[in-house]
């Protein structure tokens, strides 16, 4: 039976320099564990193709890597004002490939709206401007890091206003109408496409992992044609029966907090 774990990290999660409080520390150690346990890292698009074709092989061990929110530290190394130099996720991926010779790929789900990202600078990162789009196109060119859609404004709880009819905050399951879905998803894709150029956005990650019946059963399958799959934050493996609009993911810091914790998740595979 096909069982593929999708792992999720947030590069803005830097509250120290230990595994449990720094996703950069966790990611670097997790890559070592993934290699040691004999996993092959595949892209999200490869995962979706396997799922659509029901072509999974129980003889191969696959894992998929994703990053949420799209802070600059997905791509750029950064000198943190309190916790020092932080290697970006991409730098760690390049190091991993150079050291092991193994292929590696990840997907960064980014917040589209420039105004929202500017506001998050003040509400989430103490005035440090780490929510830029200048690296999106270069990330795509790297061949290691793809850019995909994490909504227009994340209906983020810290925003003064969100681009929804009822000013929904902190709960993406409230996006339950065509107008709101078009704004939060389709308009976000169009903006991201205009930045990266040469590729059309086709994957979506639900902010906070929140979804609803309208998005899963109506909007995605029948009212739009650009997005081909959507990712949640439900801590489960992808199987041949996984709904394309409900692809589960394990989230670092929530579903595991140590190398041992990730090892236990990976060993849950039958």
Secondary structure, DSSP 8 states (H G I E B T S, - for coil): ---BEEEEE-TT-BSSSSGGGBHHHHHHHHHHHHHHTT-EEE-HHHHHHHHHHT---TTS-EEEEEEEE--GGGTS-EEETTTEEE--HHHHHHHHHHHH-----EEEEE---HHHHHHHHHHTSTT-----STTHHHHHHHTSEEEEE--SSTT-TT-S--SSTT---S-GGG--SHHHHIIIIIHHHHHHHHHH-SS---EEE-GGG---HIIIIIIHHHS-SS--EEE------B-TT--TT-B--EEBTTTB-SHHHHHHHHTT--
